[in-house]
Amino acid sequence: MSIQERFVLFREDGVLKLKDLERPKYKPIYIDFGEYLSHWDHQKSSLKNALLAKAIGFKGEPLTVWDSTLGLAKDAFFFCLLGCKVTGTERSETIFSLLKDALERAKSDKKVYSIVENLEIYNCDALEIDKDNFDVIYIDPMYPDTKSSAAPQASMQILRDLLVTENNIHNLIDFAQKKANLRVVIKRPPKARPVDRPLIHSYSGKSVRYDAYRPSNRTW
Ligand SMILES: C[S@@+](CC[C@H](N)C(=O)[O-])C[C@H]1O[C@@H](n2cnc3c(N)ncnc32)[C@H](O)[C@@H]1O
């Protein structure tokens, strides 16, 4: 089956969804910002103490963030929740159509929309962005599957098969380090080797690690 035949976009109850016909038992993928909000509403600790907030250097004041690899925008939504102004780029047309649909549907929920109206999305490769002046640039590429990593969740398995995985993210990191005002943050599997450049700090959790790097024009 070709990729076009295998991955099908369809609408169900007004929601655009993506189905992998080779995995008929898996639930279709869709984006619902209302669900993302309930997830965070149920967290016991404050948003400010979340590992990702620490990794981007959030201290209570809103930052301008470029999420260069939007995907399903879970992380971008979190940045919006912190009150940050977020620009996002996603190169896959299929994923971008899910994002656009979710943003459109969010307009019917005042509370949710008041959060995601701070998210501006572009369907392009990150290296093609022509905007500047970001405090923080965030990179969460699709890494090739490694046999040693734990089984990814169903939606991630589908995304891995649909999307091009990244063997070399160095171009994007270089580009981001030139553009960022404060830091570049890269999401990595916990045991992955850091990329070869000076770190500000590594923020490690059980299932994820965020490595923060300096912009290339900073020596501090
Ligand atoms: C692992 S997912 C990101 C998940 C995301 N952080 C979230 O919270 O849902 C990686 C996404 O980045 C996109 N991507 C990878 N490299 C990219 C690039 N150079 N420019 C734009 N998008 C890219 C992929 O198409 C994929 O949708």
The ligand as a Tripos MOL2 file, in Angstrom:
@<TRIPOS>MOLECULE
LIG
   27    29     1     0     0
SMALL
NO_CHARGES

@<TRIPOS>ATOM
      1 C1          7.9180   14.3840   17.3770 C.3       1 LIG1
      2 S1          6.8230   15.3920   16.4510 S.3       1 LIG1
      3 C2          6.6160   16.8140   17.4690 C.3       1 LIG1
      4 C3          5.6540   16.5930   18.5810 C.3       1 LIG1
      5 C4          5.2740   17.8830   19.2660 C.3       1 LIG1
      6 N1          6.3650   18.4040   20.0660 N.3       1 LIG1
      7 C5          4.0310   17.7470   20.1010 C.2       1 LIG1
      8 O1          4.0390   18.2340   21.2450 O.co2     1 LIG1
      9 O2          3.0270   17.1860   19.6260 O.co2     1 LIG1
     10 C6          7.8470   16.0440   15.2050 C.3       1 LIG1
     11 C7          7.0740   16.8600   14.1550 C.3       1 LIG1
     12 O3          7.9990   17.7810   13.5750 O.3       1 LIG1
     13 C8          7.8130   17.8200   12.1920 C.3       1 LIG1
     14 N2          9.1200   18.2120   11.6430 N.ar      1 LIG1
     15 C9         10.2820   17.5200   11.7070 C.ar      1 LIG1
     16 N3         11.2730   18.2160   11.1350 N.ar      1 LIG1
     17 C10        10.7160   19.3860   10.7110 C.ar      1 LIG1
     18 C11        11.2340   20.5320   10.0450 C.ar      1 LIG1
     19 N4         12.5210   20.5950    9.6740 N.pl3     1 LIG1
     20 N5         10.4020   21.5550    9.8010 N.ar      1 LIG1
     21 C12         9.0940   21.4960   10.1630 C.ar      1 LIG1
     22 N6          8.5320   20.4370   10.7800 N.ar      1 LIG1
     23 C13         9.3360   19.3920   11.0450 C.ar      1 LIG1
     24 C14         7.3790   16.4150   11.8140 C.3       1 LIG1
     25 O4          6.6530   16.4140   10.5880 O.3       1 LIG1
     26 C15         6.5250   16.0350   13.0170 C.3       1 LIG1
     27 O5          5.1740   16.3630   12.8200 O.3       1 LIG1
@<TRIPOS>BOND
     1     1     2 1
     2     2     3 1
     3     2    10 1
     4     3     4 1
     5     4     5 1
     6     5     6 1
     7     5     7 1
     8     7     8 2
     9     7     9 1
    10    10    11 1
    11    11    12 1
    12    11    26 1
    13    12    13 1
    14    13    14 1
    15    13    24 1
    16    14    15 ar
    17    14    23 ar
    18    15    16 ar
    19    16    17 ar
    20    17    18 ar
    21    17    23 ar
    22    18    19 1
    23    18    20 ar
    24    20    21 ar
    25    21    22 ar
    26    22    23 ar
    27    24    25 1
    28    24    26 1
    29    26    27 1
@<TRIPOS>SUBSTRUCTURE
     1 LIG1         1 GROUP 0 **** ****
